[in-house]
Amino acid sequence: MKAFMRIAGCVAAVWGCAVGAQEDYRPAGTGQPTDAVAPAAPADEPRREPRVEEPSLGLYVLIGGGVEGYAGQLSPRVDTGFTYGASVGYRAMPFLALELGYNGSINNLDANGSLVAKGDLGSGPDLVRNGGQLLVLGMAPLERVQPFVLTGIGFDRYTVRHDAPPGGKTHFRDDTAGYIPVGLGLRVQITRRLAADARVAYHFLFDQDFASTSATPNALDGRYMGLLQFGGTY
């Protein structure tokens, strides 16, 4: 009798452990294993497409610097120099923006008009330019990387601080003139508000009276520039 009671006790203990293990494997009130696969979504549920952000619209400000030089018969007479600028623009639509900007540059003159610069004619830059321009930008309506084209109209004020000595091929003087800029650029939205803007442009000069040369000026006697700017949209 005692042996039977011992065997019954052992069976009851094993049964209790098995039931306890089964209860731990199934979540309370579900009766399903914890690793059961979740039911699939209904087949007729619409698929969600990823949301695409539109380019930042509104007012923006840019400021930066780069390099500027002259082409044609002005190339050997004016050395490549430093350019700087600041712009305030308004992007009314994803593909169109208007921009009002200031830009200037400082260059040294080549006294002999040769391809190798002979040094400054005086202390500091020889030719200082200050100008303003109104641009129209046609922009790709993309979210992050936005290529664009630009054109417009601008005006310059040239100030000659040191002129070439007598006998030089070119005579420089103070002057005010206009130009038509044409260029390409790439704007990168670093964040929703912060952007980097890189552009290259060629300026077709209305005249080159600031640099009197022996040859007749033409459209190739222009100015080129590369500019890197940073700014934000507000």
C-alpha positions in Angstrom: 0.0 0.0 0.0 2.8 2.4 0.9 4.6 1.6 -2.4 1.4 2.3 -4.3 1.0 5.6 -2.6 4.6 6.6 -3.4 4.1 5.7 -7.1 0.8 7.7 -7.2 2.6 10.7 -5.6 5.4 10.6 -8.2 2.9 10.4 -11.1 0.9 13.3 -9.7 4.1 15.4 -9.3 5.2 14.7 -12.9 1.7 15.5 -14.2 1.7 18.8 -12.3 5.1 19.8 -13.8 3.8 19.0 -17.3 0.6 21.1 -16.8 2.7 24.0 -15.5 5.0 23.9 -18.4 2.1 23.9 -20.9 0.6 26.9 -19.2 3.9 28.8 -19.4 4.1 28.0 -23.2 0.6 29.4 -23.9 -0.4 33.0 -23.3 -3.1 33.5 -20.7 -6.6 33.4 -22.2 -5.4 32.5 -25.7 -4.4 28.9 -25.6 -2.0 29.7 -28.5 1.8 29.2 -28.5 3.8 32.5 -27.9 5.7 32.0 -31.2 2.5 31.6 -33.3 2.7 33.5 -36.6 0.6 36.7 -36.6 -2.4 36.6 -39.0 -1.7 38.0 -42.5 -3.2 41.3 -43.5 -6.3 41.1 -45.6 -5.5 40.8 -49.3 -7.7 43.8 -50.2 -5.9 46.3 -47.8 -4.4 49.2 -49.8 -0.6 49.3 -50.1 1.0 52.3 -48.5 3.5 54.1 -50.8 6.5 55.9 -49.3 5.9 59.6 -48.8 8.1 61.9 -51.0 8.9 65.3 -49.7 8.5 68.3 -52.0 11.4 70.8 -52.3 11.5 73.6 -49.7 9.5 76.6 -51.1 9.6 80.2 -49.9 12.4 82.7 -49.1 16.0 81.6 -49.0 19.4 83.3 -48.4 22.8 82.2 -49.8 26.3 83.4 -49.2 29.7 82.1 -50.4 32.8 82.5 -52.5 34.8 81.1 -55.4 37.0 82.0 -58.4 36.5 84.4 -61.3 38.4 85.0 -64.5 38.2 86.6 -67.9 38.1 85.0 -71.4 39.1 86.1 -74.9 41.5 88.9 -75.3 41.0 89.9 -71.6 42.3 86.5 -70.4 46.1 87.3 -70.6 45.6 90.8 -69.2 43.5 90.1 -66.1 44.6 87.3 -63.7 42.1 84.9 -62.2 41.0 86.2 -58.8 38.6 85.7 -55.9 34.9 86.2 -56.2 32.2 86.5 -53.4 28.5 86.9 -53.3 25.3 86.9 -51.4 21.7 86.3 -52.7 18.2 86.5 -51.5 15.7 84.4 -53.5 12.1 83.3 -53.5 11.1 79.9 -54.7 7.5 80.3 -55.6 7.1 76.8 -57.2 9.2 73.6 -57.1 10.6 74.3 -60.6 11.0 78.2 -60.5 12.8 80.7 -58.3 13.7 84.4 -58.6 17.0 85.7 -57.1 18.4 89.1 -56.3 22.1 89.1 -55.6 25.3 91.0 -55.0 28.6 89.7 -56.3 32.1 91.2 -56.5 35.6 90.2 -57.2 39.3 91.2 -56.9 41.9 90.6 -59.6 45.4 91.5 -60.4 46.4 93.0 -63.8 49.2 91.7 -66.0 51.4 94.7 -66.9 52.7 93.2 -70.1 49.6 91.3 -71.2 51.5 88.1 -71.4 50.2 84.7 -70.2 52.6 84.7 -67.3 51.7 87.3 -64.6 54.5 89.7 -63.8 53.2 90.5 -60.3 51.1 93.2 -58.8 51.2 96.7 -60.1 50.8 97.9 -56.6 49.9 96.8 -53.1 46.6 94.9 -53.0 44.3 94.0 -55.9 44.5 96.1 -59.1 40.9 95.6 -60.3 37.9 95.6 -57.9 34.5 94.8 -59.2 31.1 95.2 -57.4 27.8 94.3 -59.0 24.2 93.3 -58.7 22.1 90.9 -60.6 18.5 89.6 -61.0 18.3 85.9 -61.9 15.6 83.5 -63.0 16.3 79.8 -61.9 14.7 76.9 -63.6 15.1 74.1 -61.0 14.4 70.3 -61.1 11.5 69.6 -58.6 13.4 66.9 -56.7 13.7 66.4 -53.0 17.5 66.4 -52.2 19.7 67.0 -55.3 18.3 69.7 -57.5 20.1 70.7 -60.7 19.2 74.1 -62.2 19.8 76.5 -65.0 20.0 80.3 -64.6 19.9 83.5 -66.6 19.1 87.1 -66.0 20.7 90.6 -66.1 23.3 92.3 -64.1 25.4 95.5 -63.7 29.0 96.1 -62.6 31.1 98.9 -61.2 34.8 98.5 -62.0 37.3 100.3 -59.9 40.9 100.3 -61.1 43.4 100.9 -58.3 46.6 100.5 -60.3 46.8 100.9 -64.0 49.3 99.3 -66.4 52.5 101.3 -66.9 53.0 103.2 -70.2 53.7 100.8 -73.1 51.3 98.1 -72.0 48.9 96.5 -74.4 45.8 97.4 -72.4 44.7 100.5 -70.6 42.2 100.1 -67.7 39.9 102.7 -66.2 36.9 103.0 -63.9 33.6 102.1 -65.6 30.0 100.9 -65.2 28.6 98.3 -67.5 26.1 95.5 -67.8 26.1 91.8 -68.5 23.9 88.8 -69.1 24.7 85.7 -67.0 24.1 82.2 -68.2 24.9 79.2 -66.1 24.3 75.8 -64.5 24.1 74.8 -60.9 23.4 72.1 -58.4 21.6 72.6 -55.1 21.7 70.0 -52.3 19.2 70.1 -49.4 21.4 69.1 -46.5 18.4 69.3 -44.2 14.9 70.6 -44.6 16.2 74.2 -44.0 19.9 74.1 -44.8 21.2 73.9 -48.4 24.5 74.0 -50.3 24.6 75.6 -53.8 27.3 75.2 -56.4 27.1 77.0 -59.7 29.2 78.0 -62.7 28.3 80.9 -65.0 29.5 82.8 -68.0 28.8 86.6 -68.2 28.3 88.1 -71.6 29.6 91.7 -71.1 27.7 94.6 -72.8 31.0 96.3 -73.3 34.6 96.2 -72.1 35.3 99.9 -71.8 37.0 99.3 -68.4 39.8 97.6 -70.4 40.6 99.5 -73.6 42.3 97.0 -76.0 43.5 97.3 -79.6 41.2 94.6 -80.9 37.4 94.9 -81.3 35.5 93.4 -78.4 33.3 90.4 -79.0 31.0 87.9 -77.1 34.0 85.7 -76.3 35.6 88.6 -74.3 33.5 87.7 -71.2 33.8 86.6 -67.7 33.4 83.2 -66.0 33.0 82.3 -62.4 32.5 79.3 -60.1 30.8 79.9 -56.8 30.0 77.7 -53.8 27.4 79.0 -51.4 25.6 77.9 -48.2 22.3 79.1 -46.9 18.9 78.4 -45.6 15.2 78.5 -46.4 12.8 80.4 -44.2 
